[in-house]
């Protein structure tokens, strides 16, 4: 049996999910490496693109389900790369917004195409309705009860 496709029945589901998530993340990070982005940086750029306007750092942390200090560090790195800039919030001078730069938009588009190609590579072994089933099953983890 091919070691790459071996599936051990005795592995607990949680371990299999964690292992698979780590491998998928590693492959996506590797795909993004040449773009100068990480998945975390890309996620911030994606949220700013979806919003279509600058966002409060607290709003970004909520949308990405991470703590404010992580967002601050990510924005620091994105700003150092000239992908975002901090802008004072007009309604509250104590608040800061993250705004995409033209370079940030450009790199987001490159990262988006790169991840789409990487996703195709990850999913090429699935057949027929398997992807639909996979999405259905994985979606159950994302429902709140």
ABEGO torsion letter per residue (X at the ends): XBAAABBBAABBAAAAAAAAAAAAAAAAAAAAAAAGBBAAAAAAAAAAAAAGBBBBAAAAAAAAGBBAAAAAAAAAAAAAAGABBBBBBAABAABBBBBBBAAAAAAAAAAAAAAAAAAAAAAAABBEAAAAAAAAAAAAAABBX
